[in-house]
Amino acid sequence: MLDRNIPIITEQIISLKCGRNLAYSEYGLQEGQPIIFFSGAGFGRHYIPTPFPHTIVAKHAVRFITVDRPGYGQSSPHSGRTYTDWVGDVVELMEDHLSLREARFLAHSAGTPHLAAVCALAPDRVIAASFVCPVSPITGKAPVDRPPENFSRGCGRFCLLHCSGVLDRIFGSVFQKWQDNPTKYVNDSMTQILCQKDVAFMKEHADFQVQHAADFGDAVRAPNGVEAMLEDMFHINQKPWEFRYSDVKTSNNNNNPIQVWWGGADDTAPHGKWICKQLGVEGECIIDAGHGLIHTEFDRIVDALLMVGS
């Protein structure tokens, strides 16, 4: 049974100084420890990556803050944006609307470069950071700017960099089908993206599977939802990053406040070990986990995040 009875502190659509709207939600306890979550592509402020959010809040006493990135949900699109642009949005949100000087941050998949940007360019805002199934750059020279790759991944990188128009047409069509039918997204993920352990978890928690589709639909059914997914998954990563993972820092770099989690069965984001080397941390590889590690290990991830950086 889905444990979705989680207290909602607030849901807001704010106007940034640049004129764009940014939507966010706060769940849990107003006086709880703040965790700002950057979801993977296709999800926004209604996405909480566990079937048991109420239990998590009760156990950890957290204030869980989720955000619609540009183009998703109720946030305005921001065509041509970079990861650096996101840092300004987050700092303004924290200062002017959340009354937060600093917070703990958690990110999954396409959300991880956004977190890396915040850590690299505004480290004083970050008490601790957890990167789950982190995404690596595709530009620059290996192994400093991006991880080494085999032939098939090299071909994929070439297509991302040099066949953007073709990819937009192919994936734009797929994303349009997902936008029209979010349940198809979940079904396609289970058959094409997630590993055996991830699929078993989704089947075991059927209500969460339904909620997962609903959360995806909330984000991508925005008028610019398809464009937002293309931006999130391809366009923004086709540009050189304005920072490196080795630039990632926090306000308390002496207390091991940077954590990395990745799955040994994750073909979508397989470069956790390389990213750990750039960050100078050990990280934790869950051998049988895939890209759904954020779901299967969420309690452990939150527990570990709250234990560091104090």
RODO-2510 file (C-alpha; in nm, 4 decimals, decimal comma):
residues 310
     n   res          X          Y          Z
     1     m     0,0000     0,0000     0,0000
     2     l     0,1415     0,3391    -0,0990
     3     d     0,2379     0,5479     0,2047
     4     r     0,1664     0,8833     0,0373
     5     n     0,0152     1,0556     0,3406
     6     i     0,2969     1,3059     0,3729
     7     p     0,2421     1,6564     0,5135
     8     i     0,2655     1,9310     0,2524
     9     i     0,4171     2,2470     0,3964
    10     t     0,3629     2,4601     0,0879
    11     e     0,3411     2,4606    -0,2913
    12     q     0,4477     2,7844    -0,4532
    13     i     0,5041     2,9420    -0,7923
    14     i     0,7479     3,2281    -0,7517
    15     s     0,8621     3,4976    -0,9907
    16     l     1,2386     3,5132    -1,0264
    17     k     1,4172     3,8439    -1,0718
    18     c     1,4712     3,7590    -1,4392
    19     g     1,0927     3,7307    -1,4881
    20     r     1,0653     3,3524    -1,5196
    21     n     0,8412     3,1476    -1,2908
    22     l     0,9860     2,8741    -1,0705
    23     a     0,7590     2,6225    -0,8960
    24     y     0,8538     2,4284    -0,5858
    25     s     0,6988     2,2194    -0,3098
    26     e     0,7933     2,1517     0,0513
    27     y     0,6998     1,8300     0,2291
    28     g     0,7467     1,7059     0,5823
    29     l     0,8225     1,9261     0,8798
    30     q     0,8696     2,3032     0,8642
    31     e     1,1389     2,2867     1,1320
    32     g     1,2938     1,9695     0,9902
    33     q     1,6393     1,9396     0,8402
    34     p     1,6122     2,0815     0,4862
    35     i     1,6973     1,8571     0,1923
    36     i     1,6695     2,0088    -0,1554
    37     f     1,6109     1,7376    -0,4166
    38     f     1,6971     1,7601    -0,7882
    39     s     1,5114     1,4820    -0,9705
    40     g     1,6076     1,3016    -1,2869
    41     a     1,4761     1,4049    -1,6288
    42     g     1,0992     1,4047    -1,6670
    43     f     1,0133     1,4688    -1,3030
    44     g     0,9441     1,7758    -1,0938
    45     r     0,8168     1,9034    -0,7641
    46     h     0,5544     1,6309    -0,7064
    47     y     0,8064     1,3485    -0,7350
    48     i     0,9204     1,1843    -0,4112
    49     p     1,1268     0,8774    -0,5040
    50     t     0,9965     0,6311    -0,2458
    51     p     0,6706     0,4497    -0,1687
    52     f     0,7194     0,5470     0,1980
    53     p     0,7622     0,9279     0,2220
    54     h     0,5587     0,9560     0,5424
    55     t     0,7788     0,6960     0,7107
    56     i     1,0916     0,8774     0,5912
    57     v     0,9675     1,2084     0,7325
    58     a     0,8732     1,0495     1,0645
    59     k     1,2087     0,8713     1,0953
    60     h     1,4364     1,1540     0,9836
    61     a     1,2348     1,4712     1,0634
    62     v     1,3122     1,6354     0,7299
    63     r     1,1889     1,9309     0,5286
    64     f     1,1997     1,7860     0,1761
    65     i     1,2071     2,0520    -0,0973
    66     t     1,1430     1,9643    -0,4616
    67     v     1,1608     2,1930    -0,7658
    68     d     1,0282     2,2019    -1,1219
    69     r     1,3303     2,2672    -1,3432
    70     p     1,2684     2,5056    -1,6360
    71     g     0,9925     2,3869    -1,8687
    72     y     0,8556     2,1222    -1,6332
    73     g     0,5309     2,1554    -1,4395
    74     q     0,4657     2,5193    -1,3565
    75     s     0,8180     2,6514    -1,4153
    76     s     0,8808     2,8740    -1,7168
    77     p     1,1005     2,7354    -1,9956
    78     h     1,4560     2,8626    -2,0274
    79     s     1,5777     2,7798    -2,3752
    80     g     1,9519     2,7448    -2,4163
    81     r     2,0119     2,7323    -2,0428
    82     t     2,3303     2,5988    -1,8868
    83     y     2,3973     2,4273    -1,5561
    84     t     2,5406     2,7559    -1,4310
    85     d     2,2053     2,9260    -1,4907
    86     w     2,0447     2,6791    -1,2499
    87     v     2,2773     2,7864    -0,9692
    88     g     2,1356     3,1387    -0,9786
    89     d     1,7782     3,0050    -0,9658
    90     v     1,8557     2,7867    -0,6638
    91     v     2,0402     3,0562    -0,4698
    92     e     1,7552     3,3020    -0,5293
    93     l     1,5008     3,0413    -0,4203
    94     m     1,6937     2,9701    -0,1011
    95     e     1,7615     3,3325    -0,0091
    96     d     1,4366     3,5025    -0,1025
    97     h     1,1724     3,2328    -0,0561
    98     l     1,2957     2,9473     0,1644
    99     s     1,4878     3,1601     0,4161
   100     l     1,7749     2,9123     0,3952
   101     r     2,1406     3,0076     0,4134
   102     e     2,2462     2,6485     0,3392
   103     a     2,0947     2,3022     0,3048
   104     r     2,1683     1,9412     0,2279
   105     f     2,1228     1,8447    -0,1368
   106     l     2,0212     1,5175    -0,3021
   107     a     2,0187     1,4575    -0,6779
   108     h     1,9444     1,1684    -0,9109
   109     s     2,0514     1,1078    -1,2717
   110     a     2,0023     1,4244    -1,4831
   111     g     1,9705     1,6189    -1,1587
   112     t     2,3315     1,5399    -1,0605
   113     p     2,5091     1,7840    -1,2968
   114     h     2,2772     2,0544    -1,1620
   115     l     2,3921     1,9635    -0,8109
   116     a     2,7568     1,9554    -0,9204
   117     a     2,7137     2,3094    -1,0523
   118     v     2,5712     2,4304    -0,7196
   119     c     2,8552     2,2641    -0,5270
   120     a     3,1224     2,4023    -0,7616
   121     l     2,9893     2,7569    -0,7910
   122     a     2,8046     2,8124    -0,4617
   123     p     2,9673     2,5698    -0,2151
   124     d     2,8804     2,7878     0,0833
   125     r     2,5155     2,6923     0,0248
   126     v     2,5815     2,3185     0,0585
   127     i     2,6121     2,1426     0,3940
   128     a     2,6364     1,8003     0,2282
   129     a     2,5606     1,6553    -0,1138
   130     s     2,4515     1,3116    -0,2322
   131     f     2,4881     1,2148    -0,5993
   132     v     2,2768     0,9117    -0,6972
   133     c     2,3379     0,7479    -1,0387
   134     p     2,5428     1,0535    -1,1423
   135     v     2,5704     1,1656    -1,5035
   136     s     2,9097     1,2420    -1,6589
   137     p     3,0085     1,5091    -1,9148
   138     i     3,0366     1,4211    -2,2834
   139     t     3,2562     1,7126    -2,3966
   140     g     3,6246     1,7766    -2,3369
   141     k     3,9152     1,5352    -2,3277
   142     a     3,9225     1,2036    -2,1445
   143     p     4,0027     1,1210    -1,8710
   144     v     4,0120     1,4649    -1,7043
   145     d     3,6974     1,6271    -1,8473
   146     r     3,4993     1,3097    -1,9185
   147     p     3,5375     0,9366    -1,8503
   148     p     3,7062     0,6970    -2,0954
   149     e     3,4614     0,5061    -2,3122
   150     n     3,4315     0,1923    -2,5194
   151     f     3,3468     0,1934    -2,8904
   152     s     2,9683     0,1838    -2,8498
   153     r     2,9661     0,4695    -2,5995
   154     g     3,2035     0,6631    -2,8206
   155     c     2,9536     0,6280    -3,1054
   156     g     2,6770     0,7438    -2,8740
   157     r     2,8776     1,0492    -2,7716
   158     f     2,9480     1,1321    -3,1362
   159     c     2,5752     1,1197    -3,2144
   160     l     2,4905     1,3410    -2,9166
   161     l     2,7432     1,6006    -3,0265
   162     h     2,6986     1,5905    -3,4035
   163     c     2,3500     1,4567    -3,4786
   164     s     2,1421     1,6741    -3,2491
   165     g     1,8657     1,7428    -3,5012
   166     v     1,8140     1,3748    -3,5763
   167     l     1,8094     1,2855    -3,2068
   168     d     1,5579     1,5623    -3,1371
   169     r     1,3218     1,4211    -3,3993
   170     i     1,3584     1,0600    -3,2817
   171     f     1,3416     1,1221    -2,9089
   172     g     1,0974     1,4089    -2,9433
   173     s     0,8529     1,1595    -3,0924
   174     v     0,9137     0,9147    -2,8061
   175     f     0,8781     1,1867    -2,5433
   176     q     0,5556     1,3043    -2,7053
   177     k     0,4093     0,9557    -2,6640
   178     w     0,5203     0,9550    -2,3006
   179     q     0,3679     1,2981    -2,2495
   180     d     0,0368     1,1742    -2,3900
   181     n     0,0501     0,8519    -2,1875
   182     p     0,2732     0,8638    -1,8761
   183     t     0,1937     0,4996    -1,8002
   184     k     0,3740     0,4094    -2,1229
   185     y     0,6837     0,5845    -1,9852
   186     v     0,6797     0,3616    -1,6763
   187     n     0,6216     0,0482    -1,8849
   188     d     0,8991     0,1412    -2,1288
   189     s     1,1360     0,2129    -1,8399
   190     m     1,0664    -0,1276    -1,6885
   191     t     1,1373    -0,3081    -2,0145
   192     q     1,4215    -0,0944    -2,1556
   193     i     1,5992     0,0982    -1,8777
   194     l     1,5585    -0,0579    -1,5345
   195     c     1,7463    -0,3672    -1,4208
   196     q     1,5891    -0,6816    -1,2751
   197     k     1,6075    -0,5560    -0,9146
   198     d     1,4466    -0,2232    -1,0101
   199     v     1,1645    -0,3941    -1,1978
   200     a     1,0971    -0,6322    -0,9099
   201     f     1,0727    -0,3336    -0,6741
   202     m     0,8241    -0,1536    -0,8990
   203     k     0,6120    -0,4664    -0,9343
   204     e     0,6181    -0,5235    -0,5589
   205     h     0,4970    -0,1677    -0,5013
   206     a     0,2263    -0,1415    -0,7656
   207     d     0,0723     0,1707    -0,6102
   208     f     0,4086     0,3443    -0,6331
   209     q     0,4267     0,2441    -0,9978
   210     v     0,0951     0,4246    -1,0569
   211     q     0,2134     0,7263    -0,8562
   212     h     0,5404     0,7264    -1,0519
   213     a     0,3449     0,7669    -1,3760
   214     a     0,1305     1,0420    -1,2216
   215     d     0,4371     1,2346    -1,1004
   216     f     0,5946     1,2054    -1,4456
   217     g     0,2730     1,3294    -1,6048
   218     d     0,2555     1,6298    -1,3698
   219     a     0,5977     1,7427    -1,4920
   220     v     0,5931     1,6678    -1,8647
   221     r     0,2330     1,7560    -1,9472
   222     a     0,3353     2,1209    -1,9284
   223     p     0,3148     2,2963    -2,2680
   224     n     0,6945     2,2791    -2,2959
   225     g     0,7327     1,9371    -2,1350
   226     v     0,8795     1,7600    -2,4395
   227     e     1,1251     2,0444    -2,5007
   228     a     1,2185     2,0392    -2,1313
   229     m     1,3057     1,6688    -2,1525
   230     l     1,5159     1,7217    -2,4651
   231     e     1,6916     2,0091    -2,2886
   232     d     1,7436     1,8082    -1,9704
   233     m     1,8660     1,4901    -2,1363
   234     f     2,0571     1,6180    -2,4382
   235     h     2,0931     1,9885    -2,5130
   236     i     2,2338     2,1084    -2,1825
   237     n     2,4923     1,8292    -2,1745
   238     q     2,5998     1,8909    -2,5341
   239     k     2,7660     2,2131    -2,4194
   240     p     3,0940     2,2229    -2,2287
   241     w     3,0341     2,2279    -1,8556
   242     e     3,1552     2,5480    -1,6875
   243     f     3,3072     2,3364    -1,4088
   244     r     3,4483     1,9905    -1,3431
   245     y     3,3489     1,7302    -1,0874
   246     s     3,6893     1,7977    -0,9318
   247     d     3,5642     2,1522    -0,8570
   248     v     3,2796     2,0225    -0,6404
   249     k     3,2998     2,1451    -0,2806
   250     t     3,0738     2,2093     0,0176
   251     s     3,0742     2,4550     0,3063
   252     n     3,2353     2,1868     0,5259
   253     n     3,4778     2,0009     0,3045
   254     n     3,6664     1,8489     0,5979
   255     n     3,3821     1,6236     0,7146
   256     n     3,3425     1,3991     0,4082
   257     p     3,0083     1,5605     0,3116
   258     i     3,0046     1,4424    -0,0516
   259     q     2,8496     1,1029    -0,1223
   260     v     2,8082     0,9036    -0,4426
   261     w     2,5794     0,6064    -0,5000
   262     w     2,5615     0,4062    -0,8214
   263     g     2,4398     0,0697    -0,9411
   264     g     2,6597    -0,2023    -1,0793
   265     a     2,3764    -0,3007    -1,3156
   266     d     2,3110     0,0571    -1,4340
   267     d     2,3873     0,0980    -1,8058
   268     t     2,2310     0,4456    -1,8143
   269     a     2,4798     0,6095    -1,5750
   270     p     2,7741     0,3688    -1,5397
   271     h     3,0522     0,6130    -1,4512
   272     g     3,0177     0,6297    -1,0728
   273     k     3,3722     0,5048    -1,0145
   274     w     3,5231     0,7696    -1,2449
   275     i     3,3146     1,0423    -1,0819
   276     c     3,4255     0,9290    -0,7357
   277     k     3,7875     0,9593    -0,8489
   278     q     3,7263     1,3166    -0,9646
   279     l     3,5543     1,4004    -0,6357
   280     g     3,8162     1,2294    -0,4211
   281     v     3,5602     1,0096    -0,2432
   282     e     3,5008     0,6344    -0,2253
   283     g     3,1280     0,6259    -0,2930
   284     e     2,9128     0,3149    -0,2737
   285     c     2,8348     0,0801    -0,5585
   286     i     2,5303    -0,1433    -0,5091
   287     i     2,6280    -0,4338    -0,7328
   288     d     2,2806    -0,5583    -0,8285
   289     a     2,1150    -0,2146    -0,8450
   290     g     2,0316    -0,0191    -1,1579
   291     h     1,9092     0,3302    -1,2403
   292     g     1,6211     0,2866    -0,9963
   293     l     1,8643     0,2799    -0,7047
   294     i     1,7082     0,6060    -0,5823
   295     h     1,3908     0,4042    -0,5099
   296     t     1,5377     0,0823    -0,3734
   297     e     1,7933     0,2482    -0,1441
   298     f     1,6194     0,5780    -0,0646
   299     d     1,6051     0,5291     0,3120
   300     r     1,9757     0,4435     0,3311
   301     i     2,0662     0,7374     0,1088
   302     v     1,8728     0,9892     0,3189
   303     d     2,0053     0,8380     0,6406
   304     a     2,3649     0,8681     0,5171
   305     l     2,3112     1,2242     0,3903
   306     l     2,1829     1,3407     0,7279
   307     m     2,4783     1,1871     0,9117
   308     v     2,7456     1,3986     0,7401
   309     g     2,8253     1,7650     0,7176
   310     s     2,7205     1,8655     1,0693
***
